[in-house]
Amino acid sequence: MAAKAKNEGGFMETLKTIVYALILAGLIRTLLFQPFWIPSGSMKSTLLIGDFLFVNKFAYGYSYASCPSMFGVDFCGFAKGSDTRLLGSEPEVGDVVVFKHPVSGQDYIKRLIGRPGDRVQVKNGILYINGVEAKQEPIDPFIETFERQGPAQGFPRCKNLTPALGGECVKDRALETLPNGVTHEVLNIRDERADNTEEFIVPEGQYFFMGDNRDNSLDSRFSQRVGGVGFVPAENIIGRADRIVFSSAGKSLLMFWKWRSDRYLKAID
């Protein structure tokens, strides 16, 4: 009997430990960090398909979007529509931000380009913020293998049209310096309609985002009617992406033999 009671006591301690660990993990995910796996190439070369990172929720404070949805349940949906953020702070132009799409509610990751009141325009592929040019300095092209990528198994878009399977997929690359001094890489494939836009004036309480892979990003340059992001309300911001934890070039994160060793704990510029 004593042995049985001891076994039952040991089982209960183990069960409590697991429950406490799950609660702690839930609190960390809710209040501090949220895991995010890059599913598309819209932020190349800053972020690659298969990069795994944690989103810093504390960076901008909390809104309904910061609260995780699990098992199809939006636990904080009751707060949607509020224009306030708990412990809120203003995102900076140039930050790489994860947010909820204003229509679909899906998680997106893009670079913040315009804050409330800013004027944003693209002319001949060059970005202007409040009339100031974000200068681009050409650097070595971005070259990747032309092969299926990530869980969607799509092929990358290339400047050299459609190379042979396993061949080089080339994109022009430049260092772009935003008016506030933030510098990051941008890619160009070819002349596109979105290389020349109207001047967008960012409304109060909303933000303007663009992908670094400029010709392969449905972002704030495109209206939500055509599948774009449009302006993003402040309440939809989840947090800031600061650092890549690890990266997998395979179809699944579990394909550890496809992990990219050069991207462990890589800072996101």
C-alpha positions in Angstrom: 0.0 0.0 0.0 2.8 2.4 0.9 4.5 1.7 -2.5 1.2 2.3 -4.3 0.6 5.6 -2.4 4.2 6.6 -3.3 3.7 5.9 -7.0 0.4 7.8 -7.0 2.1 10.7 -5.2 5.0 10.7 -7.8 2.5 10.7 -10.7 0.6 13.6 -9.2 3.8 15.6 -8.8 4.7 14.9 -12.4 1.3 15.9 -13.6 1.4 19.1 -11.6 4.8 19.9 -13.1 3.5 19.4 -16.6 0.5 21.6 -15.9 2.6 24.4 -14.4 5.0 24.2 -17.4 2.0 24.5 -19.8 0.6 27.5 -17.8 4.0 29.2 -17.8 4.5 28.6 -21.6 1.0 30.0 -22.2 1.8 33.1 -20.1 5.1 33.6 -22.0 3.4 33.3 -25.3 0.6 35.6 -24.3 2.6 38.3 -22.6 6.1 38.2 -24.0 6.9 36.2 -27.1 5.1 34.5 -29.9 6.7 32.0 -32.3 6.5 32.7 -36.0 7.7 30.7 -39.0 8.3 32.7 -42.3 6.0 31.1 -44.9 6.7 33.3 -48.0 9.4 35.2 -49.7 8.0 38.7 -49.4 10.8 39.8 -46.9 13.8 38.3 -48.8 16.7 38.8 -48.3 16.1 40.0 -44.7 14.0 36.9 -44.0 14.0 33.7 -45.9 11.2 31.1 -46.2 11.7 28.7 -43.2 13.2 31.3 -40.8 11.9 30.6 -37.3 11.7 33.6 -34.9 10.0 34.8 -31.8 8.0 38.0 -31.9 8.6 40.5 -29.1 5.1 41.5 -28.0 6.3 43.7 -25.2 7.9 46.1 -27.7 4.7 47.9 -28.5 2.4 47.0 -25.7 -0.8 44.9 -25.9 -4.0 44.9 -27.9 -6.5 42.2 -28.9 -4.0 41.1 -31.6 -1.4 40.3 -29.0 -3.6 37.7 -27.4 -3.1 34.2 -29.0 -5.9 32.3 -30.7 -5.9 28.6 -30.0 -8.1 25.7 -31.3 -10.0 28.3 -33.5 -11.0 30.4 -30.4 -10.1 34.1 -30.4 -9.9 34.7 -26.7 -9.5 38.4 -26.9 -11.9 39.1 -29.8 -14.1 41.0 -27.4 -11.4 43.8 -27.4 -11.3 44.2 -31.2 -12.1 47.7 -32.2 -10.4 49.4 -29.3 -8.0 52.1 -30.2 -5.8 51.8 -27.0 -2.9 49.5 -26.2 -1.9 48.4 -22.7 1.7 49.7 -22.0 1.7 50.9 -25.7 4.6 52.5 -27.4 5.1 53.8 -31.0 6.7 51.5 -33.6 9.6 53.1 -35.4 9.9 53.3 -39.2 12.2 50.5 -40.3 11.0 48.0 -37.7 10.1 44.5 -38.9 6.7 44.0 -37.5 4.2 41.1 -37.2 0.5 42.1 -37.5 -2.9 40.7 -38.2 -4.3 41.3 -41.7 -7.2 43.8 -41.3 -9.6 41.6 -43.2 -8.5 37.9 -43.0 -6.9 38.1 -39.5 -3.9 36.1 -40.7 -0.5 36.9 -39.3 1.7 38.9 -41.7 5.3 40.2 -41.4 6.5 43.3 -43.2 8.7 46.4 -42.6 7.0 49.5 -41.2 7.4 52.3 -43.7 4.8 55.0 -42.7 3.3 56.1 -39.4 0.2 58.1 -38.9 0.4 61.4 -40.9 3.3 60.3 -43.1 3.2 60.6 -46.9 4.5 57.5 -48.7 5.1 57.1 -52.4 7.1 54.9 -54.8 8.5 56.4 -58.0 10.4 54.4 -60.5 11.1 51.8 -57.8 12.4 54.3 -55.3 10.6 54.9 -52.0 9.9 58.5 -50.7 8.7 59.2 -47.2 7.4 62.7 -46.6 9.0 63.8 -49.9 12.5 62.5 -48.8 14.1 59.9 -51.0 15.2 56.6 -49.4 18.4 56.3 -51.2 19.4 52.9 -52.7 23.0 51.7 -53.2 23.3 48.7 -55.5 25.2 45.8 -54.1 25.9 42.2 -55.2 22.8 40.4 -56.6 20.8 38.1 -54.4 21.3 34.5 -55.7 19.3 31.5 -54.6 18.7 28.0 -56.0 15.7 27.7 -58.3 13.8 24.9 -56.5 10.6 24.4 -54.5 10.7 26.2 -51.2 8.9 25.8 -47.8 5.7 24.0 -47.0 3.9 25.6 -50.0 6.6 24.2 -52.3 6.5 27.2 -54.6 9.3 28.4 -56.9 11.0 31.8 -56.3 10.6 34.6 -58.8 13.8 35.5 -60.7 15.1 38.3 -62.8 16.6 35.8 -65.2 13.0 34.5 -65.9 12.8 30.7 -65.4 16.2 29.1 -64.9 16.7 25.4 -65.0 15.7 23.4 -61.9 18.6 23.6 -59.5 20.1 26.6 -61.3 20.7 30.1 -60.1 17.7 32.4 -59.4 19.0 36.0 -59.5 17.5 39.3 -58.2 19.0 42.7 -58.1 19.8 43.8 -54.5 20.4 47.3 -52.9 21.0 48.8 -49.5 18.1 51.2 -48.8 18.6 53.9 -46.3 15.3 55.3 -44.9 15.1 59.0 -44.0 15.6 58.2 -40.3 18.9 56.4 -41.0 17.7 52.7 -40.9 19.5 50.7 -43.5 18.4 47.4 -44.9 18.5 45.3 -48.1 15.8 45.4 -50.7 15.3 43.2 -53.8 14.1 44.1 -57.3 13.0 41.6 -59.9 11.8 43.7 -62.8 9.7 46.8 -63.5 6.2 46.3 -62.0 3.1 48.5 -61.7 3.7 48.9 -58.0 7.1 50.6 -58.7 5.0 53.7 -59.3 2.2 54.5 -56.9 0.0 57.3 -55.8 1.0 59.3 -52.7 -0.5 57.5 -49.7 -1.3 59.6 -46.6 -1.3 57.3 -43.6 -4.5 58.0 -41.5 -4.5 58.5 -37.8 -4.2 55.3 -35.8 -3.0 53.3 -38.8 0.3 52.2 -40.4 1.8 51.6 -43.8 3.9 48.4 -44.5 6.1 47.1 -47.3 8.0 43.9 -48.0 11.7 44.0 -48.7 11.3 41.8 -51.7 9.5 44.7 -53.4 8.2 43.0 -56.5 6.9 39.9 -54.6 5.0 41.5 -51.7 1.3 42.1 -51.4 1.5 45.0 -48.9 0.1 48.4 -48.1 0.6 49.5 -51.7 -2.3 47.2 -52.6 -5.8 47.6 -51.4 -7.5 44.9 -49.4 -10.0 44.4 -52.3 -7.2 42.9 -54.5 -5.6 40.8 -51.7 -3.3 43.5 -50.4 -2.8 44.8 -46.8 -3.8 48.4 -47.2 -3.5 50.5 -44.1 -3.1 48.5 -40.9 -4.8 49.7 -37.7 -2.6 50.1 -34.6 -4.7 47.5 -32.7 -3.7 44.8 -35.3 0.0 45.0 -34.4 1.3 41.9 -32.6 5.0 42.8 -32.0 8.5 43.4 -33.4 10.7 40.7 -34.9 14.2 41.1 -33.5 16.1 37.9 -34.1 16.0 34.7 -36.0 16.3 31.6 -33.7 17.1 29.1 -36.5 16.1 28.4 -40.1 15.2 25.4 -42.2 15.5 25.2 -46.0 13.3 22.2 -46.0 9.6 21.6 -46.4 9.2 21.2 -42.6 11.0 22.6 -39.5 11.5 19.0 -38.4 13.9 18.4 -41.4 16.9 19.3 -39.2 19.4 18.2 -41.9 18.1 21.2 -43.9 18.7 23.8 -41.2 20.8 26.8 -42.2 23.7 27.0 -39.8 24.5 30.6 -40.8 21.2 31.9 -39.5 21.2 30.7 -35.9 20.4 33.7 -33.6 20.8 36.1 -36.5 19.7 39.7 -35.7 17.0 41.1 -38.0 18.0 44.5 -39.5 
